[in-house]
Each structure stands twice: as structure tokens, then as C-alpha cells.
Amino acid sequence: MEDRASLEEAARRDLAPPLLSGKDPVSLRVSSEGGETSDLNAALEARQNRGKRLLHAVGSAVASKGIVVAANALSIPIAIRYLGGERFGIWTIISTALTMLLVLDLGVANSLTNFVSEAYARNDREHASRYTTTALLVMTVLAVLMGIAGAAVFPHLDWFHLLKLNSRSEVSEVVRSVAIAFIIFLLDLPCRLATKILGGYQELRTASAFTAIGGAGNLVAILIVVKLHGGLPAMVAGSSAALVGSDLICLLWLIRFSKPWLAPQIAHLSGEAAKRMMRQGLEFFIIQIAGLVVFNSDNLIITHYLGPAEVARYSVAWRLVGYAAIVQTLITPALWPAFSEAFDRGDLTWVRAAFRRIMAVTMSVSVLMAGAFALSGRPLIRLWATDAAVPTQTLIVLMGVWVVISTYMNNTATVLASRGQTRIQAWCSVAAAIVNLALSIWLVQRIGATGVILGTILSYIAVLIVPQSVETLKVLRQQKLNGQ
């Protein structure tokens, strides 16, 4: 009983023990009828398991990210030397455009993580199966509808003017590349739900393994295409198929071997599940649309006003500086479902302690690494991807500033997303996206590619940082005021 008493005392003082330890204080609702020990043991076990899963997820993410980063570091200079600046820029544009289309999942993929976390906290397999089966059907239907729409629109697009190509002889190659990438993208829409489901079960160690396989497969595909002189369409097909293939294998493994109760069943199709996912997914969808403008319009704007060659410099610089957010990239995917499960269990002390520590760690690392890239970014890019990809010093510095802002915003967004309280964030994100788009278009015509990232920074400072911060603090403090 001394252990229980000490834990209750720690909880009353709201102590903040190590983030990934299972020994931090527990917010307990202790029964007066003799249920103290079982409640305490259950709470402690939940925390210990959560801590172990986080450790496993982060550890596996480090290994997986290392493989993906190494694969990218090798593949980018190989691809840019083989394709040349303009065709590499076109490849980047195709990838960017398809990433933008992911928002058309209507937020279902992100909402699925929360609902699976809910089922996991309650140990309710049928609940998880209903949402998984329904989500797979919704995504399959969306893929079919998008395929029909794409087939109708595709022949009428003027790719020569749309991508600012230098010669009409390039149009045929570009059209084939876009068609191949779009078909593979449609196949991936339902398959990519596997990582969301694994996230809900806090089994991102497995998801990381499949991601690593996809990253390695991407590099192998690029090497084979270069060896066989396959050209741009083959490069697009090989790299895309490797990543999609890993998602497909992950989904099949999940429903066939790991969690067979999640295998789609007609009896588990649920209109109520679809409504809940759509309702919560709507706010995720709005945020995704805003993120689409903020994060993926840059390359399209640069292409339209400056040409594909300038995209190569911008995108290579972005990939390098983006590594400044590496710690957050490793932790956040595991933290979202962990927060969601902790909220569902009422373990709010842990959420607050975790948030404080994650904010301190990720912000410190992003500031230090952004500063390092500001000092050495241009020489590194010159060695890594040739002179054709070297950006201006101002662009490197502004990208570092953006990474720091983005790190802070992603930390607060993780709390709001896991709690399902994203309304204010959604509408402020839309306002920020509108301001960002207008500023980026205006500035890129005056100061070049630097204006695009500057527009993003100014829009977030002006519109989004303050309201999202206030909403996050409100969520955390309200729980404390409620005495939970």
C-alpha cells in the first residue's frame, strides 16, 4: 500500500517524471469500495505499455528514417544527374501534384487513427473492424471516382503550357509519366490506411519497417532505371511502385496475419461509422486543404513563374533543411495515437508532461540544425546534387526559420488532433493558406523563389500561430480545471 500512497501523492502534486517511463504519476479516480488496487494496477500497466510502445516506435523510426534518408541522399544526386535539372523538376512536380490529391480522402485516413485508438483503449475488436472495413470501402470508392474524373479531364490538359516545357517533343514523355503516376496513386489510396491502423494500435514499429522497405525499394528502382536508360516514365513508375508496393504488402500482412479480425466483412460496414469518420474527417479535410496550399503549392508556383529548373534548386534545398525537423518526424507519428489513447483513458497528467518534454526537445533540435544548415547548406548541396541545385543563401536561411515555426505548430496540432478538437485550427489554417497563396504569388514575381517561403512564414505569423497556441493551452488547462 505504500507504493499506492506515494503514487497518489505524486499525482496530487502533478509531478512530471521522464516522458517514456512507465513510472510517472497517475491521475486516478480511486473507488471507495475497495477497487483501489485494481484501478491502480490497470492505470500503471496502461502507462508502462504506452511507454514501451513509444520507445519501440521511436527506436524503429530512427532505423527506418535512417534507411529512407540514406536512400534519398543517394537517389537524388543519381536522379538529377541522369534526368537533368528540368526533367528532375518535372518529376518533382508530378510527385507534388499527386501528394496534393491525397487531401481528397476527405480526412478519413486521419480520423481512422483516432477511432482505432478508441477501440484499442477499450479492447473492442469489433469496433476497430467496423471502422477499418468502412474506411477501406470509402477509400476504394473515392479511388474509383477520382479515376473516372481523371480519365475525363486528362486528355484536355495542355501539358506544354501547364508545365512550361521547353519543347513540344517532351509532351509525350510527360503525359506518359503523369498517367503512370496517377494510376499508381489511385491503387495506393486504400493501401495507405494500413499505417493509420497500425498507428491507432501504437504499433508504428511495424509501419516503420514497411516504410524502410519502400525507401530501399525506391533507391533500387532508380538504380535499375538508370542502368537500363529507362527515361522519365520508367523513373516515375519504378519509384512510385516501390513505395505503393510496401503499403500494399503492409495492408495484406495486417489483415491476413497480424490482426485477422480487421479483414473486411460486409456485416461490419457501418453507416454510423462512416458518418462519424466524415464528421471528424471534415475538419481534418479542411486542415489538409490548407496544408496542401501551404506545403505543396510552392513547386507549382515556382514552375509557373520561374520554370521547372528553378524547382530543382528549391526542392533539393527543402529536402536538406527539412532534416532539421528530424526528431519531430520520428516522434510525432507515435505520439498522436498515444495522446489519443491517453485522453480516452483519462490519463491527462501524462499528456501534459509528454507535451512539455516533446516541445522542449524538438524545438531545441530544430533550432540547432536549422542554424547548422544556414551555415553549411550551400556547400553541402553543391557536393550532394551538383551546382544545378544550389539555392541562394537567403532561401536556405528562410527555410530554416520555417522549419522552426513548423516544429512548434506541429507539436500543438498533435494535441488538438488526438483530442479531436480541430475546428479553430481548421478555419485559421484556411485563412493562413489564402494569405500564403496570395503573398507567394506576389513575392515570387518580385524576389524569385525566396518569395514563396517568405510568404509561408508571414502568413503563419499573421494568422495561425496565436489562435492555435491558445486553443492548445485551453485543451490542456481545461482538463486541469476539471480536476482530472
QUIMO-V444028 format. One record per helix or strand. SS is the DSSP state (@ for helix, = for strand). FROM is the first residue (numbers start at 1). TO is the last residue. Records with the same first field share a line. If there is no record, write none. Layout:
SS = FROM-TO, FROM-TO
This chain:
@ = 2-13, 36-105, 108-122, 125-154, 159-162, 168-191, 193-200, 204-228, 231-258, 260-262, 266-268, 271-306, 308-345, 348-385, 387-389, 393-419, 423-447, 450-481
